[in-house]
Amino acid sequence: MDAPTKIPTPVTTCDGLLFKRLLAGALAWLEQNYKRVDQLNVFPVPDGDTGTNMLLTVRNAYKEIVSNDQPEIGKISVRFAHGALRGSRGNSGTILSEMLRGFAHELSGHATADGALFARAWAEAVRLAYGVVQNPTEGTILTVAREIGEEVEIAVKETSDLREVLQRAVTRGRQSVAHTPELLPILKKARVVDSGGQGLLYLLEGMLRAAQSESSALGDFDFGIDSGDLGETLKSADPLGYGYDVQFVLLGDHLDIAAVRATIGAMGDSMVVVGDDTLIKVHIHVHDPGEPLSYGVSLGAIEDVVVENMQAQSVGYIAGRADEAAPTMGGTVVPVNPGEIAVIAVVPGEGLRRVFNGLGVAEVISGGQSMNPSGGELIDAIARLDTDKVILLPNNKNIILTAEQAAKGVTDKTVLVVPTRSVPQGIAAMLSFNAEGEPEAVQEAMSAARLGVITGEVTRATRSIQIDGVDVQEGQIIGLIDGVLTLSDDHLTALVKNLLWRMAVTDHELITLYYGNEVSAEEAEMLTESLRETYPAQEFEFFQGGQPHYFYILSVE
């Protein structure tokens, strides 16, 4: 005779210990799925880090409670939200941290929470999330959060069982995420759902799994209250790790670039193979770096070989440790006197750090595409400066929200943000900087100056897509103007020339090229000379930027 089915006892209240268990489940499930979120990036540029930013935000939040066995849910939620604020990265992490702050605000002062309190907390979380975005767009994480909140509000009136409420929230969340392409046409064109909404859904699914005690589905994690630092036990979702980033230049005679591209592409992912029949530049992510290198040697000579251990880099990055550029980035370089205005800038390369320091920036924080600094890093940098007047230059559209949130988190200093969306905008803003002026007036002048420059960016496509009338194949060179995808080409020089034409270069005087860490000084000089021949009436300059991912950042003034 079969044993009778056990009916779970309804859970009508949640204390701090149970809430901590649910948060651990959320973190573990996002850990296993954050790469899938990263891959939902719509545009074919190397900034698909929504999942990574959300994971880093939640990890830092969990560190605040990992050793805390506080039975009061209000105190646990407040500590968790504090950690999320300091760990928030990128737009997705910042919006998530604001949601957690709103959630904690409602739970604060309560020992336990029932369904009605959770509904109020979720509503406050949604309100703050919408408030942090200047022009909210539907079809994003905001829509998913709002629709989940609507379902929670209905559910708590129909049941007191928090498990059932959570199950209904997850079900509604899945429906909402699936519907995002219908609300945001760009998602439908790219055939993806919203990445931030999907990340939020993974967090809720993890909480539900923990509530249902499906620990085996979460990996080898102990979800007991005394489980220790979960952040130290989480592992890569790929059992082989992330492998190696391999780059080299292949020199030979009568090289078949199509055959090289096909062979290299079969070895791994993130393949980029560009060049001609005598010189081919290769980039590939593989688990055995010897395979592409040996293949290259079999065809000719290889040089400029770079092999980087991405697993080691990922462990360091995910754990919140400084990346390899950190020893040469940061630290007050330009002395600041008390009462003067100091500028903190987020900059993606060592060469650009020198440029910004030369313009009077007091402290540079390493960051940019796919390496967004946390709110805590910005807050700590503000605290280090011996002045109570600070201006932040994010220099990247994905860092503006984090900078604004950090500015709000500092109460003993005047901290203002100039919303620079690119490095050239940051440089233009610094040309109007006055350390002895009134902060608001200086901010206004710098904000106006940033609009006087056109930014071009040249990188490699991370996915194949047709968008805004541009056909892009993974691995091609692509060009953007002020963040808008404009061109694709197999040849770098041709693309840069055409990109400048689209930027109306003949109507401007000065064009500056900042070359990245994949470009040599000789290559940058050759390109600059070619541009001077093409556009003889314009003045061209080139500087080492050292930025990753982007071959060139162009400034047209």
Solvent accessible surface area in square Angstrom, and as a share of the most:
residue,aa,sasa,rsa
1,M,242,1.08
2,D,132,0.68
3,A,90,0.70
4,P,123,0.78
5,T,124,0.72
6,K,177,0.75
7,I,146,0.74
8,P,88,0.55
9,T,107,0.62
10,P,81,0.51
11,V,36,0.21
12,T,63,0.37
13,T,71,0.41
14,C,1,0.01
15,D,48,0.25
16,G,0,0.00
17,L,57,0.29
18,L,53,0.27
19,F,10,0.04
20,K,6,0.02
21,R,58,0.21
22,L,17,0.08
23,L,9,0.04
24,A,5,0.04
25,G,0,0.00
26,A,4,0.03
27,L,1,0.00
28,A,0,0.00
29,W,35,0.12
30,L,0,0.00
31,E,7,0.03
32,Q,56,0.25
33,N,5,0.02
34,Y,10,0.04
35,K,53,0.22
36,R,138,0.50
37,V,0,0.00
38,D,26,0.13
39,Q,132,0.59
40,L,34,0.17
41,N,33,0.17
42,V,17,0.10
43,F,79,0.33
44,P,0,0.00
45,V,9,0.05
46,P,18,0.11
47,D,17,0.09
48,G,25,0.24
49,D,13,0.07
50,T,29,0.17
51,G,0,0.00
52,T,13,0.08
53,N,4,0.02
54,M,0,0.00
55,L,0,0.00
56,L,7,0.04
57,T,0,0.00
58,V,4,0.02
59,R,25,0.09
60,N,44,0.22
61,A,0,0.00
62,Y,4,0.02
63,K,96,0.41
64,E,56,0.25
65,I,0,0.00
66,V,21,0.12
67,S,108,0.70
68,N,43,0.22
69,D,74,0.38
70,Q,43,0.19
71,P,76,0.48
72,E,56,0.25
73,I,0,0.00
74,G,2,0.02
75,K,105,0.45
76,I,1,0.00
77,S,5,0.03
78,V,61,0.35
79,R,94,0.34
80,F,8,0.03
81,A,9,0.07
82,H,73,0.33
83,G,0,0.00
84,A,0,0.00
85,L,35,0.17
86,R,70,0.26
87,G,4,0.03
88,S,0,0.00
89,R,26,0.10
90,G,0,0.00
91,N,53,0.27
92,S,12,0.08
93,G,0,0.00
94,T,0,0.00
95,I,14,0.07
96,L,5,0.02
97,S,2,0.01
98,E,12,0.05
99,M,7,0.03
100,L,35,0.17
101,R,111,0.40
102,G,0,0.00
103,F,25,0.11
104,A,5,0.04
105,H,125,0.56
106,E,46,0.21
107,L,0,0.00
108,S,56,0.36
109,G,78,0.75
110,H,72,0.32
111,A,57,0.44
112,T,62,0.36
113,A,1,0.01
114,D,65,0.34
115,G,7,0.06
116,A,51,0.40
117,L,8,0.04
118,F,28,0.11
119,A,14,0.11
120,R,125,0.46
121,A,0,0.00
122,W,28,0.10
123,A,61,0.48
124,E,27,0.12
125,A,1,0.01
126,V,17,0.10
127,R,148,0.54
128,L,25,0.12
129,A,0,0.00
130,Y,47,0.18
131,G,63,0.61
132,V,14,0.08
133,V,31,0.18
134,Q,168,0.75
135,N,116,0.59
136,P,61,0.38
137,T,63,0.36
138,E,68,0.31
139,G,0,0.00
140,T,27,0.16
141,I,8,0.04
142,L,4,0.02
143,T,1,0.00
144,V,0,0.00
145,A,0,0.00
146,R,79,0.29
147,E,28,0.13
148,I,0,0.00
149,G,14,0.13
150,E,67,0.30
151,E,26,0.11
152,V,11,0.06
153,E,92,0.41
154,I,84,0.43
155,A,0,0.00
156,V,29,0.17
157,K,158,0.67
158,E,115,0.51
159,T,25,0.15
160,S,74,0.48
161,D,28,0.15
162,L,21,0.10
163,R,70,0.25
164,E,79,0.35
165,V,10,0.05
166,L,23,0.12
167,Q,62,0.27
168,R,58,0.21
169,A,3,0.02
170,V,0,0.00
171,T,58,0.34
172,R,58,0.21
173,G,0,0.00
174,R,116,0.42
175,Q,110,0.49
176,S,3,0.02
177,V,5,0.03
178,A,69,0.54
179,H,84,0.38
180,T,0,0.00
181,P,20,0.13
182,E,100,0.45
183,L,71,0.36
184,L,35,0.18
185,P,91,0.58
186,I,41,0.21
187,L,5,0.03
188,K,114,0.48
189,K,118,0.50
190,A,6,0.05
191,R,221,0.80
192,V,18,0.10
193,V,34,0.20
194,D,17,0.09
195,S,19,0.12
196,G,6,0.06
197,G,0,0.00
198,Q,27,0.12
199,G,0,0.00
200,L,7,0.04
201,L,7,0.04
202,Y,25,0.10
203,L,15,0.07
204,L,8,0.04
205,E,18,0.08
206,G,0,0.00
207,M,29,0.13
208,L,11,0.05
209,R,61,0.22
210,A,1,0.01
211,A,16,0.13
212,Q,73,0.32
213,S,76,0.49
214,E,72,0.32
215,S,47,0.30
216,S,107,0.69
217,A,40,0.31
218,L,0,0.00
219,G,27,0.26
220,D,142,0.74
221,F,27,0.11
222,D,95,0.49
223,F,10,0.04
224,G,33,0.32
225,I,52,0.26
226,D,123,0.64
227,S,33,0.22
228,G,39,0.37
229,D,52,0.27
230,L,6,0.03
231,G,16,0.16
232,E,138,0.62
233,T,63,0.37
234,L,17,0.08
235,K,144,0.61
236,S,29,0.19
237,A,52,0.41
238,D,43,0.22
239,P,131,0.83
240,L,129,0.64
241,G,7,0.06
242,Y,42,0.16
243,G,6,0.06
244,Y,69,0.26
245,D,15,0.08
246,V,0,0.00
247,Q,27,0.12
248,F,3,0.01
249,V,10,0.06
250,L,1,0.01
251,L,56,0.28
252,G,20,0.19
253,D,117,0.61
254,H,165,0.74
255,L,17,0.08
256,D,84,0.43
257,I,47,0.24
258,A,66,0.51
259,A,46,0.36
260,V,3,0.02
261,R,79,0.29
262,A,71,0.55
263,T,50,0.29
264,I,0,0.00
265,G,25,0.24
266,A,92,0.71
267,M,36,0.16
268,G,33,0.32
269,D,89,0.46
270,S,46,0.30
271,M,35,0.15
272,V,5,0.03
273,V,2,0.01
274,V,26,0.15
275,G,25,0.24
276,D,72,0.37
277,D,73,0.38
278,T,70,0.41
279,L,80,0.40
280,I,0,0.00
281,K,50,0.21
282,V,1,0.01
283,H,14,0.06
284,I,0,0.00
285,H,42,0.19
286,V,6,0.03
287,H,87,0.39
288,D,82,0.42
289,P,30,0.19
290,G,33,0.32
291,E,84,0.38
292,P,0,0.00
293,L,37,0.18
294,S,74,0.48
295,Y,46,0.17
296,G,1,0.01
297,V,91,0.52
298,S,84,0.54
299,L,72,0.36
300,G,29,0.28
301,A,60,0.46
302,I,45,0.23
303,E,82,0.37
304,D,100,0.52
305,V,67,0.39
306,V,61,0.35
307,V,64,0.37
308,E,65,0.29
309,N,62,0.32
310,M,30,0.13
311,Q,56,0.25
312,A,59,0.46
313,Q,74,0.33
314,S,21,0.13
315,V,74,0.43
316,G,13,0.12
317,Y,57,0.22
318,I,20,0.10
319,A,35,0.28
320,G,44,0.42
321,R,142,0.52
322,A,79,0.61
323,D,67,0.35
324,E,145,0.65
325,A,42,0.33
326,A,29,0.23
327,P,118,0.74
328,T,76,0.44
329,M,17,0.07
330,G,32,0.30
331,G,38,0.36
332,T,71,0.41
333,V,76,0.44
334,V,43,0.25
335,P,115,0.72
336,V,23,0.13
337,N,87,0.44
338,P,97,0.61
339,G,40,0.39
340,E,39,0.17
341,I,3,0.02
342,A,2,0.02
343,V,0,0.00
344,I,1,0.01
345,A,0,0.00
346,V,4,0.02
347,V,0,0.00
348,P,20,0.13
349,G,5,0.05
350,E,53,0.24
351,G,2,0.02
352,L,0,0.00
353,R,42,0.15
354,R,115,0.42
355,V,38,0.22
356,F,0,0.00
357,N,15,0.08
358,G,68,0.65
359,L,55,0.27
360,G,21,0.21
361,V,0,0.00
362,A,1,0.01
363,E,0,0.00
364,V,1,0.01
365,I,13,0.07
366,S,20,0.13
367,G,0,0.00
368,G,5,0.05
369,Q,29,0.13
370,S,33,0.21
371,M,35,0.16
372,N,1,0.00
373,P,2,0.01
374,S,7,0.05
375,G,1,0.01
376,G,4,0.03
377,E,68,0.30
378,L,2,0.01
379,I,27,0.14
380,D,55,0.29
381,A,0,0.00
382,I,1,0.00
383,A,73,0.57
384,R,143,0.52
385,L,6,0.03
386,D,98,0.51
387,T,8,0.05
388,D,71,0.37
389,K,54,0.23
390,V,1,0.01
391,I,0,0.00
392,L,2,0.01
393,L,1,0.01
394,P,1,0.01
395,N,7,0.04
396,N,14,0.07
397,K,79,0.33
398,N,20,0.10
399,I,0,0.00
400,I,21,0.11
401,L,24,0.12
402,T,1,0.00
403,A,1,0.01
404,E,60,0.27
405,Q,6,0.03
406,A,1,0.00
407,A,16,0.12
408,K,144,0.61
409,G,37,0.35
410,V,21,0.12
411,T,132,0.77
412,D,113,0.59
413,K,37,0.16
414,T,55,0.32
415,V,16,0.09
416,L,34,0.17
417,V,16,0.09
418,V,0,0.00
419,P,38,0.24
420,T,0,0.00
421,R,127,0.46
422,S,11,0.07
423,V,6,0.04
424,P,2,0.01
425,Q,18,0.08
426,G,0,0.00
427,I,22,0.11
428,A,12,0.09
429,A,0,0.00
430,M,7,0.03
431,L,118,0.59
432,S,45,0.29
433,F,42,0.18
434,N,80,0.41
435,A,30,0.23
436,E,143,0.64
437,G,18,0.17
438,E,119,0.53
439,P,11,0.07
440,E,101,0.45
441,A,60,0.46
442,V,7,0.04
443,Q,46,0.21
444,E,127,0.57
445,A,45,0.35
446,M,0,0.00
447,S,25,0.16
448,A,67,0.52
449,A,27,0.21
450,R,38,0.14
451,L,119,0.59
452,G,61,0.58
453,V,8,0.05
454,I,43,0.22
455,T,3,0.01
456,G,0,0.00
457,E,33,0.15
458,V,0,0.00
459,T,0,0.00
460,R,28,0.10
461,A,2,0.02
462,T,63,0.36
463,R,56,0.20
464,S,59,0.38
465,I,20,0.10
466,Q,117,0.52
467,I,2,0.01
468,D,83,0.43
469,G,74,0.71
470,V,18,0.10
471,D,85,0.44
472,V,1,0.01
473,Q,105,0.47
474,E,80,0.36
475,G,7,0.07
476,Q,34,0.15
477,I,2,0.01
478,I,0,0.00
479,G,0,0.00
480,L,11,0.05
481,I,31,0.16
482,D,80,0.41
483,G,38,0.36
484,V,89,0.51
485,L,6,0.03
486,T,23,0.13
487,L,26,0.13
488,S,32,0.21
489,D,36,0.18
490,D,63,0.33
491,H,105,0.47
492,L,52,0.26
493,T,58,0.34
494,A,40,0.31
495,L,1,0.00
496,V,0,0.00
497,K,52,0.22
498,N,74,0.38
499,L,0,0.00
500,L,0,0.00
501,W,161,0.56
502,R,135,0.49
503,M,4,0.02
504,A,42,0.33
505,V,0,0.00
506,T,73,0.42
507,D,114,0.59
508,H,47,0.21
509,E,139,0.62
510,L,49,0.24
511,I,0,0.00
512,T,5,0.03
513,L,0,0.00
514,Y,13,0.05
515,Y,20,0.08
516,G,2,0.02
517,N,96,0.49
518,E,28,0.12
519,V,14,0.08
520,S,47,0.30
521,A,48,0.37
522,E,115,0.51
523,E,75,0.34
524,A,0,0.00
525,E,89,0.40
526,M,140,0.63
527,L,10,0.05
528,T,0,0.00
529,E,77,0.34
530,S,27,0.17
531,L,0,0.00
532,R,86,0.32
533,E,140,0.63
534,T,62,0.36
535,Y,16,0.06
536,P,110,0.69
537,A,91,0.71
538,Q,23,0.10
539,E,101,0.45
540,F,5,0.02
541,E,60,0.27
542,F,60,0.25
543,F,92,0.38
544,Q,89,0.40
545,G,0,0.00
546,G,18,0.17
547,Q,3,0.01
548,P,31,0.20
549,H,65,0.29
550,Y,11,0.04
551,F,11,0.04
552,Y,2,0.01
553,I,11,0.06
554,L,0,0.00
555,S,5,0.03
556,V,0,0.00
557,E,77,0.34
